[in-house]
Amino acid sequence: MLFYNRSLRTRNSFEAGIYQLGGHAHFMSPQDVYVPSLPEDMVAYQTEAVSDVGRVLSRYGEAIAIRIFGDASKWVIGRGHRLIQEFARHATVPVLNMEDDMYHPFQALADAQAMRQAFPKLRGKKLVVSYAYSATLKPLAVAQSEVLIGTQMGMDVVLAHPNGFELEDDVLEAAKANADRYDGKLSILNSMKDALEGADIVYPKAWLPKNFFPPHNVSVDDTGTTAYQDKFKEWICTQELMDMTNKAKYMHCGPADRSREVTDDVVDNKDYSLYFEQAENRLHVQKAVMALVMGDRAPRRGRRRGCR
């Protein structure tokens, strides 16, 4: 498990799941090893080529799991995802994406399970994936993965955000294709209030305004980003907004930015908040995927290899 970013839920759920399945997890961070890097990021005696690390780690274990976004990918949108793809290109064991700057697939699976537990039939249910204010930078990953899996489930997905917080074009195109294939819907609104009206599930989550970051901008504009985000502090999920929904379930990947993204009375509401169910489900879906991709692989110990 290679963590370029700190984690509570992801690290603990993966380590616990691996142990429960009878395996063992090796935790590594860039502070402990030469940093596996793309060619343009190589620095002598500080980094090591992903092409080498992927092949080496493949000889030590049955899978490689990676988490990278934000500072670790220099806030260049897509760079973290490209690094994971590079690992997958060279590794000879499964590579698991524990979140990058484009996608958070295990979170999406955990959320799909939580939604199915609340609504056994999701087709036609209204899922609102909405921007919510945060004073810190958050990647596009969760919002993009939720839009994709919601349309895969045949849901009526409404993406709500202020102007300037658009998702990546190829993700929206894929979501539209999902909606066509699975009899779902995808629409985009620029009002949180209008979007939440009649919703069955609401998912208010912060993400960055992409046009302030490469490759959509020549460099990272920290000052411009902060000033722009601060214009939208009213994008917060409150009980008043929840009252406009169809007795909706509240969802967030965690950690929720309390008093910015959502008020405490919403996130802690035992009647409709799925916040802690989502966190628990990370353990279950990750165990399922690991069993699928690693279950038929013989343990590394005891294997006999020819002399080389």
N, C-alpha and C positions, 0 to 999 in steps of 0.2 A: 504494500500500500504506500504509494508515493503522494504525500500531501504537500503541495506548494502553498496551500492556504490552511489556516487553522480550522478546526471543526469540532463541534460537540456531537450533533446527531449523526453525521455521516461516519465519523471515526468510530464512535461507540457502537452504532448499529452494525457496522461491518465487522468489527472485532468480535462482538458478541455472537453474531450470526455464524462467522467462521468457526468459532469455538464450539457452538452448539451443533454444527455439522461435523464435528470431529477433526477440524483443521487447525492450522496455526497461522496467525497474521504477523508479518514483519512490517513494522511502522518505520517509514523513512521520511525525513524532511530535508529541504535544501540546506539547513544548518548543519546536517550531519554527514552529507555526502557531496561529491562534486555534482553540481546541478545538471541534470539531463537537459540539454538545450538544442534548439534548432540551429542550423548552420549560421544564420546571421547574428546569433546571440553568443557565439562561442568566445570564451576568454580563457587563455592559457592558465592551467593549474587552478581554475575555479569551476569549470564546466566540463561536461563530457557529452559526446554526441549521442542523441537519442537512438540513432541507428545501432550504436554499440551497446548502450544500456538495455535496450529492448531485447537484444539477442542474449546478453549475459543473464538478465533476470529470468529469462525463459528457461534457463538451465537450473535454476534454483527452486522454482515453485510451479504451481499449476495454473496461476493467473496473475495478471498485473492490474492493479486498480490505481487510478490517477484522478487527482482533483487539482484543477488549475484555472484561475481567472484573476482579474484585477491587476494588482501590482505585479504579480508573478508573470503575467502575460503582457506587461507594460501598457495595459489598458488599450491595446490594439485589438479591436473587435475581430474575433475569429482566430487570433494567434494561439490561444489556449486550445481551441478545438483542433487546430492544425497539428499541434504537438501530440495530442492524443492519437490522431490519425496516423502520425508518423510512427508512434509506438506500435500501433496495430499493423503497420506495413512491415515492420521488421521483426516483431515478436513471433514466436512459434507457439504461444499459449494465448488463451483469451485475454483481451484487454477490456477492462470495465471502466466506464466513464462515471466517476463519482461527482461530477459537475465540472463543466468548463464555462467559457464565456458565451457560449451559444445555447447549450442544452443542459438539462438536469434530468436525465431519463429515469433514474430510480425514484426521484421525487414525484415525477409524473405517474409512475406505476403505483406508488403508495397512495397518491391522491385519487387515482382511479378506483383503487380498492375502497378508500373511504367513501367516495361518492356512491359506489355500488352497495356499500353497507347501509347508506342512508336511503338510497333509491334503487331498488333492485333492477328497475328498468330505466336506463338513463336516456334512451333515445327520445328526443324531443324536449328534454329538460333544459331550462335556460341557465347556462353557466356564464357568469360575468367575470371576465379577467380584467381587472381594473388597475390602472396606475394608482399608487398611493404615495404620499410625500415621505421623503426621508432626507435627513441632513447629510447622509453618507452616500457613497456611490455603491450601487448594486448592479450586477450584470444583467443582461437580457435573458439569461438562461431559463429561469423559472417561468416567466411570462410566455416565452416562446414554446416551451415544452407543454404548458397547460393548454395553450391554443391548439397545439397539434394533437394532443391526446383527447381533448374534448371533442374535436371534429372527428377523430377516429371512432369515438363512441356514439356518433350520430346525434350529438347534442346541438342545441341552438346556442352557439357560442357568440357572445358579445364582447368585443375588445374595446375597452374604454380608456382613453388617455388624452391629455392635453396635446395640442399641436406641438410637434418637436419630440414626442416620445414614441414615434413609430417603431415597429419591430422591423427586422430585416425582411427585405422584399422576397427572398427565396423561401423564407419560413411562411410568410403569408400566402404565397403561391401554393406551397405544400398543404397548408391548412384548407385552402379553398378546394384543392383537389380531393382532400379527405372528405370535406363536406359533400361534394358531388358524389363521391363513391359510396359513402355510408349514410346518405339521406339526412345529413345534418345541415346546419346553416352557419355562416360566418358573417358578422356585420361589425362595423367600427363606428363608435360614437365618441364625441369629444366632451361628454358630460357624464360625470359619475352618477349624478342624481337620475338622469334619464335612463342610464343603463341599468341601474339597480331596480327600477320599477318592474315588479312582477317576476323578479329573478327567483330561481329555485336554489341556486348555489352562487355565492359571491366569493371572489378571490382577490382582495385588494393587496397589491404588492408593489413595492418600489422597484424601478429600474432606471437606468441612466438615459439621458437624452443623447442619442447616438451621434448626432451631427457635431458634437463637440469633441469627438474622438476619432482617431485613425481607424479605418481608411477613409472615413467620411470627412475628416478634417486633416490638415497637414500635421498637426501635433495635438497633444492633449491640452485642452483649454480648461484648467482647473478653476480659474476665476470666473470665466464665463459660465461654466457648468453650475457652480454654486449659486451665482446670481439668478440663473434661469430656473433652477429647481425651486428656489425660495419664492418664486412667483405663484407656486401652486400648493401652498400650505393648507388650503381649504380642501384638498383632495385627501380626506381622512374618513375612514369608515366609522360611523357613529350609530348609536341606537336609533336615532331619528331616521337615518337612511335605511337601516335594517327593517324598520317599520313599513317602509314602502315596498318591500319585497313580498314574495309569495311564501312567507314564513321560511325564508331561505336559511340554508346552512352556511356558516362562515368558515373559510379556509385560509390558511397561511402556512408556508413551508417552514417558518421559524428560522432564526428568532424574529418574532414580530417586533417592529420598532414602535413600542407602545407610546401613545400620546402624539405620534406623528402619522404612522400608517393606520392605526386603529386605536380606539379607546379601550380602556381596561374592561368596561362593562360588556363589551362585545366579545373580545377574545376569551374572557373567562366565563361566558354564559354557558352553563351546562346544558341548556335546552337545545342550543343550535350550533355551538362552536365545535368544529371537528379538529381543532388545533392539536390536541394531544393524541387523538386517534391517528392523525397523519404521521406524527412522529413515531408512534409505535409501529405503524405499517411499514416504515422504512426497513425495520428488522425483517419482517415477513417476506416482502417482495424481493429483497436482496438475497435472502436465503434461497428463495425459489429460483432466481436467475443463476446463482452460483451452483445450485444443484443441477440445473439444466446444462450449463456450459462446462462444469468441472466434474460432474458426478461420474462420468465414464472414463475419467483419466486416472490411471494407476498412480498411487503415491510415488513421489520422487524417491523416497527412501526404498531401498531394496531393488531398484532397477539396476540392471546390468548393462553397462555401456561398453562397446568395443573400444580398444585402445586407439588413440589418435595421435 
